[in-house]
Amino acid sequence: MSYIPGMQDYRKLKAWGAARTLVPSVYRLTTRFPGTERFGLSQQMRRSAVSISSNIAEGCGRGSQRELVRFLQIASGSAHELESQLQLADDLGFCPDASKTRVAEQIREIKSMLAGLEGAIRASMHMH
């Protein structure tokens, strides 16, 4: 199957770059959580953040547009999951406002990029 130009190399995707930048932001944020959350919400948020970039990369390595779309959907699911976890962390009083706002903006940007990328790939699939 053909790809949109440059799709084989996930490192060229803005969505992957943004997801990669999100990971250290989430790690920095979660280091401020109480020690009791070390294996709780903190770990869940870190896994969700890592999952976004990992699924983008895995989808690019799968060899078909259909598989790429599936992995972009999984990445999007992880972004939604992280967004929910961030809200829960805020509800529990774990997040300083500025840090929470910055991470929330990064997540929204990534979700938008993933939706746009998925739409472009789907349009390309229908053209072939």
N, C-alpha and C positions, 0 to 999 in steps of 0.2 A: 504494500500500500504506500502511496506517496504521502509525504508530510508537507505541512506548510514550511517554506524554507527556514532552515536553521533549527527545526524541531528536534533533530536527533541529539543535539548538544543542549542539555537542560541548563547548562551554565550561561547560555545566551538568553535565557528567558528572564524578563523583568520580574515575573511572579516568583521564580525561584530565588532570585537575588533578594527580593523583598522578604521572602520567607526565611532566607538565611540570616538576614539582619534582625528578624523578629526573635530568633532563638536567644541571642545574648540579652536582649531586652527582657525576655521572660525569665531567664536565669537570674539576672540582676534583681528583678522585682521579687522573685520568690525567695531569694536569700534573706529578705527582710521579714519573711513570715515567721511566726513562732516556731520554736524547735519541735513542738508537738505535731506540726504539719510537715515535717521532713519527709515522711513517707505517705502523706495524705494528698491534700489538694496541690501542694507544691510539685510533687512528682507527676501528678496527673497533668498539670499545666505544662510542665516541661516535655512530657511525652507528646502531648497534643501539638506543641510548637514544632518539635523535631519531626513529627509525622507529616506536617504540611510540606516541607522541602523534600523529605524522603519520598513521598508519593509522587511529587512532580518529577523527580529524577527517575524513579522506577517506571513511571508511565512513558517517559521518553525512551527508555531502554527496551520497551516491550515490542516495538516493531510494527505496530499498526495504530492508525488513528483511533479506531474503536477502543483499543486498550488504553491509549493515552487519555481519551475522554473519561473512561472509567476511573483511572487513577487521579485525574483532576477532580472528579466528583468526590473521591475519597479525601483528597487534600482539602477540598471545600468543607466537607463534613468535619474534618479535624479543626479547621478554622472556626466553624460555628461552635464546636465543642469548647475550644479555647475561649471564645467570646463569652460563653455561658459560665465557664469556670472563673473567668476574670470578674464577672458580675458577682458570683458567689463569694469570691475572695474579698471583694469590696463590701458586700453585705456583712461579712464577718469582721470588717475593720482591719484587714491585712494590707490594704493598698493605699499608699500615699496618693493624693489626688493627681499630682503632675505625672507620676509614673503610670498610673492607671490610664489616664487620658492618652498618653503617648502610645502605650501598648494597644489600647482600643482603636486608635487611629490607624496603627499599622495593620491590625487585623482587618478593619474595614477596607483598607486599600488592597490587601491581598485577596479578600473575597471578591472585590470588584475585578481585579486582574484575572482571577481564575474564571469568573463568569464570562469575561470578554474572550479569554483564550479558548474556553470550551465552545463558545458561540462561533468563533472564527473557524475552529476545526470542524465543527458540525456543518457549517456552511460549505467549507472546502470538500467535505465528504459527499455532500449532495451535488456538487458540481462535477464530480468524477463519475 
